[in-house]
Amino acid sequence: ANVKLSRPPSPSRPARCLGTRAEWAPADMAAEPPGIPDYNGLEILSPMVRGASLPMRLCCLEYGAGLVYSGVTIDHSILECVRVQNKEFGCVDYVNRQEGKVVFSTCEEERQRLIFQVGTKDACLATKAALHVCGDVRGVDVNMGCTAPFSSTGGTGAALLEKPHVVADILKSMRRELPSWCAVSCKIRMLPTVAQTIDFLRLCERSGADAIALHMRTTDDNRDQGHPARWDDLGLLCSEVNVPILANGDLLTRRHIDDFWQRCDAAGGGEGGGGSGPSCPRRRPAAVMVARGALWNPSVFAKAEVPYDEVVRKFISTCARMNNVHFATKWTLKEMLGSDSQKPAWLPVFGGLQGAALRRLKMELDRAQNMAELCRLFGVDHDASAYPPDAFNLDYGRRLTRAR
């Protein structure tokens, strides 16, 4: 369907959602936040539901990621949370008041390099959610590209690509009400045509976006069915806007990332503009964004090779240090060990295992019931007695709310 960028006759202007510093600034916040990021040349962890957890983000930062995005959190979900300073694990937890579930966690290590992604379809709720967390993050991003049913059927995610007037209201409201140092951005997909995509990019830029992450697939493209990212269109798209473009799609390994930048350099792409995989006919993107490649191997951001067993054990130990729910840790480990139709066969495997030995490890991982068993399976030191009895469990948040 054609996307019309004209504003409908009469949607009401969203109510102002301005909060005072006392409302959005935590007591432990730095007096002078660093301001809008310089995106040029950055390699960024993409927002991934379940995948972009706090431990994954910290590992990616340690290996060289310039920024990290959280997985999407729906606006009302974060607004139902209370912010708790978790002294047991040295992090900040946003805990659902009714369920006692930790919805979002962060810590000082990532504060200046973390972008919180919100799922929304309402300007006022989006702004309130952004104000709720902005003191703990570098910026807030609006999810406009997720095609998962939980997102798009509810009017959020990729559904916003067909509602430009709503997009404009959301971005304008957030940019108007958030502190000037807090970045406002959005992550979108390609629209059905290049012309429509350019119009949408321009709309986001006019509405106040400080950066736009662009997944180089349309909503009809399915990576699992072999639809590749549309890199040939990227250079033109980047040349049509001045806002930084963060290119996303099929950057699965360090080799892919290096090749991408080398092709851009060879084509003479200037900083901050567009570029493409096979060639960069116009300006290059400001940055690249990596999803599955980082989920399989967080050290994808490292310029030098890191032993894969060390990477896996680092991730597990970080999960223990940051109180990651054990079944969430288990899910990520299964992704690291698992197969994917687009996963290069030459990527490293834990322990160099193959065949029956690898299958046995996967079966033992399936049977693991807690963090101690996960650590033992992968050879990570872990003293269960050093942690609270309800650590690594979903209901740990109740302990935090009771202590308030």
VMD Tcl script that draws the C-alpha trace (Angstrom):
set ca {
  {0.00 0.00 0.00}
  {1.14 3.53 -0.71}
  {2.24 5.46 2.36}
  {0.79 8.94 2.52}
  {2.90 11.43 4.40}
  {0.27 14.15 4.60}
  {-1.12 14.77 8.07}
  {-4.76 13.73 8.59}
  {-7.18 16.60 9.06}
  {-7.49 16.78 12.80}
  {-5.62 14.58 15.25}
  {-5.35 16.47 18.49}
  {-1.94 17.71 19.55}
  {-0.54 15.33 22.19}
  {-0.74 16.58 25.74}
  {2.50 17.97 27.11}
  {4.24 15.37 29.21}
  {7.06 17.48 30.59}
  {8.64 16.26 33.80}
  {10.82 18.23 36.17}
  {14.42 17.19 36.76}
  {13.34 15.87 40.15}
  {10.97 13.51 38.33}
  {13.38 12.13 35.72}
  {16.86 12.56 37.18}
  {18.04 9.83 39.58}
  {20.04 11.00 42.55}
  {23.13 9.13 41.32}
  {23.04 10.70 37.86}
  {26.10 12.58 36.60}
  {25.75 16.36 36.91}
  {26.73 16.94 33.27}
  {25.48 14.20 30.90}
  {27.66 13.79 27.80}
  {25.03 14.86 25.27}
  {23.96 13.48 21.88}
  {26.35 10.72 20.70}
  {28.72 11.22 17.80}
  {27.55 8.28 15.70}
  {30.25 8.48 13.01}
  {32.15 5.24 12.66}
  {30.36 3.43 15.47}
  {29.54 -0.27 15.49}
  {26.38 -0.74 17.54}
  {24.53 -3.61 19.19}
  {21.05 -3.77 17.69}
  {17.93 -3.96 19.86}
  {16.86 -7.61 20.15}
  {13.98 -8.97 22.18}
  {15.56 -11.34 24.76}
  {18.94 -11.01 23.06}
  {20.01 -7.49 24.05}
  {20.09 -8.21 27.79}
  {22.25 -6.29 30.24}
  {24.99 -8.98 30.27}
  {25.04 -9.12 26.47}
  {25.26 -5.33 26.26}
  {28.14 -5.21 28.75}
  {30.05 -7.91 26.88}
  {29.56 -6.13 23.55}
  {30.80 -2.87 25.04}
  {33.87 -4.60 26.46}
  {34.67 -6.00 23.02}
  {34.36 -2.64 21.28}
  {30.73 -1.73 20.57}
  {30.30 2.05 20.46}
  {26.68 2.02 21.63}
  {24.25 -0.69 22.74}
  {20.47 -0.75 22.44}
  {18.16 -2.48 24.88}
  {15.49 -4.86 23.65}
  {12.15 -3.16 23.07}
  {10.00 -2.43 26.14}
  {6.38 -1.36 25.65}
  {5.62 2.12 27.02}
  {2.99 1.11 29.58}
  {5.18 -1.76 30.76}
  {8.03 0.53 31.82}
  {5.58 3.08 33.26}
  {4.21 0.39 35.58}
  {7.69 -0.03 37.05}
  {9.41 1.54 40.01}
  {13.12 2.36 39.75}
  {15.17 0.50 42.37}
  {18.86 0.88 43.14}
  {19.96 -2.74 43.46}
  {22.89 -2.67 45.88}
  {23.24 -6.46 45.91}
  {24.26 -6.53 42.25}
  {25.33 -2.92 41.67}
  {22.69 -2.20 39.05}
  {19.46 -0.29 38.57}
  {16.31 -2.37 38.17}
  {12.93 -1.23 36.92}
  {10.50 -3.53 38.73}
  {6.82 -4.01 37.94}
  {4.93 -2.83 41.01}
  {2.26 -5.55 40.85}
  {4.16 -8.60 39.59}
  {7.54 -7.98 41.21}
  {9.19 -8.73 37.87}
  {12.32 -6.89 36.73}
  {11.37 -5.42 33.34}
  {14.58 -3.51 32.57}
  {18.03 -3.48 34.14}
  {21.02 -1.25 33.59}
  {24.15 -0.12 35.41}
  {26.72 2.66 35.57}
  {29.10 0.77 33.22}
  {26.80 1.30 30.26}
  {24.92 4.48 31.17}
  {26.73 6.77 28.73}
  {26.51 4.26 25.88}
  {23.01 2.79 26.28}
  {19.99 3.57 24.11}
  {16.67 2.47 25.60}
  {14.18 1.28 22.98}
  {10.48 1.83 23.58}
  {7.54 0.26 21.79}
  {4.68 2.72 21.46}
  {1.83 4.05 19.37}
  {1.03 7.09 21.48}
  {3.03 10.32 21.76}
  {2.18 11.06 25.39}
  {2.84 7.52 26.64}
  {6.07 7.39 24.67}
  {7.23 10.66 26.18}
  {6.29 9.65 29.70}
  {8.14 6.35 29.28}
  {11.19 8.17 27.93}
  {11.15 10.63 30.82}
  {10.88 7.71 33.23}
  {14.20 6.19 32.11}
  {16.16 9.03 30.50}
  {18.28 9.70 33.58}
  {19.77 6.21 33.24}
  {20.49 6.18 29.50}
  {22.18 8.13 26.70}
  {19.09 8.19 24.50}
  {15.66 6.76 23.78}
  {14.77 5.04 20.51}
  {11.29 4.33 19.11}
  {10.76 0.88 17.60}
  {9.22 1.32 14.15}
  {10.49 -1.84 12.49}
  {9.54 -4.89 14.55}
  {7.29 -7.27 12.59}
  {6.64 -9.69 15.47}
  {2.88 -10.14 16.06}
  {3.06 -8.90 19.66}
  {4.31 -5.59 18.30}
  {2.78 -4.91 14.90}
  {-0.71 -6.23 15.67}
  {-0.87 -3.89 18.64}
  {-0.17 -0.86 16.47}
  {3.48 -0.50 17.52}
  {6.67 -1.51 15.71}
  {6.39 -1.82 11.93}
  {2.72 -0.79 12.07}
  {3.96 2.79 12.56}
  {5.43 2.77 9.04}
  {1.85 3.20 7.80}
  {1.03 5.97 10.30}
  {3.42 8.85 9.56}
  {1.27 11.38 11.40}
  {1.56 9.30 14.59}
  {5.32 8.97 14.05}
  {5.66 12.73 13.70}
  {3.69 13.33 16.91}
  {5.76 10.81 18.86}
  {9.14 12.14 17.77}
  {8.16 15.81 18.13}
  {6.76 15.23 21.61}
  {9.82 13.31 22.78}
  {12.28 15.81 21.35}
  {10.36 18.73 22.86}
  {10.02 17.28 26.34}
  {13.22 15.29 26.88}
  {16.41 16.98 28.11}
  {18.45 18.36 25.23}
  {21.34 15.99 25.99}
  {19.14 12.88 25.63}
  {19.21 11.50 22.08}
  {15.90 10.80 20.36}
  {16.04 8.26 17.56}
  {14.00 5.62 15.77}
  {14.63 2.27 14.12}
  {12.70 1.67 10.91}
  {12.59 -0.70 7.94}
  {12.64 -0.07 4.24}
  {9.23 0.87 2.89}
  {7.88 -0.76 -0.29}
  {9.72 1.70 -2.54}
  {12.88 3.75 -2.23}
  {10.88 6.95 -2.76}
  {8.57 6.10 0.13}
  {11.53 5.26 2.31}
  {13.14 8.62 1.52}
  {9.91 10.42 2.39}
  {9.71 8.57 5.70}
  {13.34 9.31 6.55}
  {12.74 13.00 5.86}
  {9.64 12.94 8.06}
  {11.62 11.47 10.96}
  {14.38 14.04 10.44}
  {11.91 16.95 10.39}
  {10.23 15.61 13.51}
  {13.42 15.80 15.57}
  {15.16 12.42 15.30}
  {18.86 12.72 16.14}
  {19.59 9.44 14.31}
  {17.70 6.80 12.33}
  {18.57 3.11 12.34}
  {17.54 1.56 9.04}
  {17.00 -2.16 8.59}
  {17.59 -2.78 4.90}
  {14.56 -5.06 4.47}
  {10.87 -4.33 3.99}
  {8.15 -5.87 6.12}
  {7.57 -8.40 3.32}
  {11.20 -9.50 3.23}
  {11.85 -12.61 5.30}
  {15.46 -13.37 6.16}
  {14.54 -16.95 7.08}
  {13.31 -17.42 3.51}
  {16.58 -16.11 2.13}
  {15.61 -12.50 1.38}
  {18.87 -10.53 1.63}
  {19.25 -7.00 2.94}
  {18.80 -4.41 0.17}
  {22.26 -2.86 0.42}
  {22.18 -1.44 -3.11}
  {19.60 1.15 -1.99}
  {21.47 2.37 1.08}
  {23.75 4.93 -0.52}
  {20.90 6.83 -2.16}
  {18.84 6.78 1.03}
  {21.70 8.19 3.10}
  {22.34 10.94 0.57}
  {18.79 12.28 0.94}
  {18.95 13.21 4.64}
  {21.44 14.90 6.94}
  {20.56 12.92 10.05}
  {22.98 10.03 10.84}
  {21.87 6.70 9.37}
  {22.74 3.50 11.25}
  {22.75 0.66 8.72}
  {21.42 -2.74 9.78}
  {21.10 -6.08 8.04}
  {23.17 -9.22 7.42}
  {26.35 -8.03 9.17}
  {26.92 -11.42 10.76}
  {30.68 -11.61 11.35}
  {33.76 -9.42 11.84}
  {34.65 -10.24 8.26}
  {31.32 -8.85 7.02}
  {31.74 -5.64 9.01}
  {35.31 -5.03 7.86}
  {34.38 -5.75 4.26}
  {31.48 -3.30 4.51}
  {33.69 -0.44 5.71}
  {36.40 -1.25 3.18}
  {33.93 -1.11 0.31}
  {32.61 2.20 1.56}
  {36.14 3.62 1.77}
  {36.98 2.32 -1.70}
  {33.87 3.95 -3.12}
  {34.81 7.27 -1.55}
  {31.80 7.59 0.72}
  {32.01 10.62 3.01}
  {31.49 10.48 6.74}
  {27.97 10.39 8.11}
  {26.10 9.65 4.91}
  {25.19 6.56 2.96}
  {26.86 3.42 1.73}
  {26.08 -0.13 0.69}
  {27.41 -3.65 0.92}
  {28.67 -4.22 -2.60}
  {29.40 -0.56 -3.28}
  {28.90 2.93 -1.82}
  {27.75 5.15 -4.71}
  {26.73 8.05 -2.47}
  {27.43 9.00 1.12}
  {28.18 6.28 3.63}
  {26.10 5.54 6.74}
  {27.29 7.07 9.98}
  {27.36 3.69 11.72}
  {26.48 0.03 11.43}
  {24.21 -2.00 13.67}
  {24.76 -5.70 14.41}
  {22.11 -8.10 15.67}
  {22.46 -11.87 15.13}
  {26.21 -11.65 14.64}
  {26.56 -10.22 18.15}
  {24.10 -12.70 19.63}
  {26.18 -15.58 18.26}
  {29.48 -13.97 19.25}
  {29.63 -10.71 21.27}
  {33.30 -10.34 20.30}
  {32.19 -9.56 16.73}
  {32.99 -5.93 17.68}
  {36.61 -6.73 18.55}
  {39.20 -5.84 15.92}
  {41.38 -8.77 16.99}
  {40.18 -12.35 17.34}
  {39.15 -13.43 20.84}
  {39.09 -17.15 21.80}
  {35.46 -18.21 21.58}
  {35.49 -20.28 24.77}
  {36.66 -17.15 26.60}
  {33.77 -15.17 25.06}
  {31.15 -17.70 26.15}
  {32.53 -17.93 29.69}
  {32.75 -14.13 29.92}
  {29.07 -13.91 28.99}
  {28.05 -16.48 31.61}
  {30.09 -14.85 34.37}
  {28.59 -11.47 33.45}
  {25.11 -13.01 33.67}
  {25.91 -14.14 37.20}
  {27.40 -10.76 38.13}
  {24.32 -8.90 36.85}
  {21.65 -11.32 38.17}
  {20.38 -12.35 34.75}
  {17.42 -14.74 35.02}
  {18.85 -18.22 34.51}
  {16.46 -19.29 31.74}
  {17.24 -16.07 29.84}
  {20.95 -16.93 30.13}
  {20.13 -20.43 28.94}
  {18.21 -19.09 25.92}
  {21.17 -16.97 24.79}
  {23.60 -19.87 25.21}
  {21.34 -22.02 23.03}
  {21.49 -19.29 20.38}
  {25.28 -19.24 20.64}
  {25.49 -23.01 20.21}
  {22.60 -23.36 17.79}
  {22.44 -23.57 14.03}
  {20.96 -20.98 11.69}
  {20.45 -21.12 7.95}
  {22.58 -17.97 7.59}
  {25.18 -18.78 10.23}
  {28.55 -19.22 8.48}
  {29.86 -22.75 8.93}
  {33.33 -21.45 9.75}
  {32.26 -19.58 12.89}
  {33.87 -20.97 16.07}
  {32.05 -23.47 18.29}
  {32.51 -23.79 22.05}
  {35.27 -26.26 22.84}
  {35.68 -26.98 19.14}
  {32.95 -29.59 19.61}
  {31.36 -31.30 16.65}
  {28.89 -34.05 15.95}
  {27.87 -36.21 18.92}
  {29.94 -34.21 21.43}
  {28.18 -30.98 20.47}
  {24.80 -32.67 20.59}
  {25.55 -33.92 24.12}
  {26.46 -30.42 25.25}
  {23.20 -29.06 23.83}
  {21.23 -31.80 25.62}
  {22.93 -31.01 28.92}
  {22.19 -27.33 28.37}
  {18.51 -28.18 27.86}
  {18.50 -30.02 31.20}
  {20.24 -27.26 33.20}
  {17.87 -25.96 35.89}
  {19.73 -23.05 37.45}
  {22.71 -20.72 37.16}
  {25.01 -23.03 39.11}
  {24.38 -25.85 36.63}
  {24.97 -23.55 33.67}
  {28.27 -22.40 35.14}
  {29.39 -25.93 35.90}
  {28.52 -27.08 32.38}
  {30.74 -24.44 30.78}
  {33.53 -24.46 33.33}
  {32.76 -21.11 35.00}
  {33.57 -20.66 38.70}
  {30.38 -20.04 40.67}
  {29.72 -20.01 44.42}
  {25.95 -20.18 44.84}
  {26.24 -19.30 48.54}
  {27.59 -15.86 47.61}
  {24.26 -14.82 46.07}
  {20.82 -14.14 47.54}
  {18.66 -17.30 47.63}
  {16.21 -15.93 45.03}
  {18.85 -14.59 42.63}
  {18.55 -15.47 38.92}
  {14.80 -16.09 39.27}
  {11.87 -14.13 37.85}
  {10.46 -13.23 41.25}
  {13.72 -11.70 42.52}
  {12.16 -8.26 41.94}
  {9.76 -8.85 44.82}
  {12.75 -8.81 47.14}
  {13.66 -5.34 45.85}
  {10.18 -3.89 46.22}
  {9.80 -5.31 49.73}
  {13.01 -3.59 50.75}
  {11.75 -0.15 49.68}
}
mol new
graphics top color blue
foreach p $ca { graphics top sphere $p radius 0.5 }
foreach p [lrange $ca 0 end-1] q [lrange $ca 1 end] { graphics top cylinder $p $q radius 0.2 }
display resetview
